[in-house]
């Protein structure tokens, strides 16, 4: 029995939801993805409970310390060990079944361990007092320690945790994907749905892995230098270049921005791979694979440098030419989205759709992603960003992209769940989850964008001035609906029933 | 009208302009083809091409127009028009956790003001709010830069303008606030 299978089996409550099916001989592609997906949902519960603390500090007038502690933990837990890990688990399961290769060995173990150990260590650092938000805000960690707001030990522990999480996203996961696609022998008994790299479903996964690896390497160099200096292995004088705020911020956002874009490429590819399986006429064809691939390439080419829009208000330290470039490239991603809108709707119009909860969740998540994309390109426009940067608009954009991707992956999981566990989910509960998540996610997204339009600052522990509490209360209301939708999703996983032929379920989905 | 479009609320409505028609169309297509008429479409594959062309052309033109129209609202472009023949009033400031050191807090309406700021410890923001609550502009400062971050803005209305840091800078970030007073021109 695989270590991953044992770990899943020995986990209380969640272990029951993801107990690996060994009867089909697919344990080698089921075990590590099941452990990753299960772990991601544990982090979701943690992030959800922490999310409640932020409005609670406003309503009950608690110390702002609680707000900033939970702001950091909620954002970090939701983004990395939940959202990224969910994508990693479902995505690996999908590619394993498409290329017929086992997900075994030290790489998946390292990816899982570095993500979860890193998340846990970062949590310890935040509980030690480090409050730096999900984007670190360098050089804030060092400045806070110099000012005595938190200890240097918490900075070292925090950077260690962040470094482990980054190593999973920049190195272990992309290397694992590339290894599966280009190395090793295909085993026919592991092939569930064979696909080639020319198909958009696989192309997006490859482009995403390459993006993470290439845009993340500069941050690995900077992060390694800083970490060695913090541990006093390297003299600080040799690490001074990496501690320069401008160097750190640009390398950080080169990766962080492209992390979001890579995750977008991944969900777009998952959409292109999953939608054809639910067409009413059984044709299993997209409207146009060429157009779908073109959308992915446009997204890739435009998004790599569009992250310059993060520094438009830094003018003239960021030259105007770079800001214009970031502005134009960001709107270029909109053309990729416009093409994907046409491809998806034309596919459904051509072939009809079997409205099962999994694919509907994917489509609703995709619609949420289009809302997010619209808000993102608007705030990348130079004129608008001067009025929106640093407001709740940006939090709304960030939260929406995470929610959209999560909803799409949770939808794709409906499709993979029978293979992973040999059990079937209840469609009625699935539909209830989709309805609740739709209301909660769109409500929260639109409210946060409206709050930003009204000038409500992000990462700001006082929602009372200027009537911002109205937006805060609405975000709480929709957040509770979101939480309830996740509870329904988990209840469905708990209540899942055994099926006699999981492979047959997949084939007829 | 464009004056309103390129504000925070203008951004909100432009986002909705892009999203709502898409959402209605997507809902209609998915509902119709999954519940009402799930059979194959009567449209031949070749008949999709004109719709595809019209849709992508519309999206491209909209994207180009939205960005071209925004050019005159970009602060550095607006500044070149506003300062035409008129001297700028210089306001220097330093942002430090968690306060501002501002050279001049009283400003005359109608005169272009150049705000030049630096951060002395960590990242900070400098967002100026109109008395009605909307953000007029925001600036991002990082420590150690060769040049100060800079914006030129001409205030129209007299009143008290709140200044807030919009870049998270630690446990008292929300208390990093100040105020500018804009008075009528002499």
Interface residues (C-beta under 8 A of the other chain):
Chain A: X64 X65 X68 X131 X133 X137 X138 X139 X140 X143 X144 X147 X149 X244 X245 X246 X249 X280 X281 X287 X291 X311 X313 X314 X315 X316 X317 X320 X327 X328 X331 X334 X335 X338 X339 X341 X342 X345 X346 X348 X349 X350 X351 X352 X353 X354 X355 X360 X363 X367 X370 X371 X374 X375 X377 X378 X379 X381 X382 X383 X384 X386 X387 X388 X389 X390 X391 X393 X449 X450 X452 X453 X454 X455 X457 X458 X459 X460 X461 X462 X465 X466 X467
Chain B: X6 X7 X8 X9 X10 X11 X12 X14 X15 X18 X19 X22 X23 X25 X26 X29 X30 X33 X34 X35 X37 X38 X39 X40 X41 X43 X45 X48 X51 X52 X55 X56 X59 X60 X63 X66 X67 X70 X71 X73 X74 X75 X76 X97 X121 X122 X123 X125 X127 X129 X133 X134 X135 X136 X137 X138 X139 X140 X141 X142 X143 X144 X145 X146 X147 X149 X150 X151 X162 X164 X166 X167 X168 X169 X170 X171 X172 X173 X174 X175
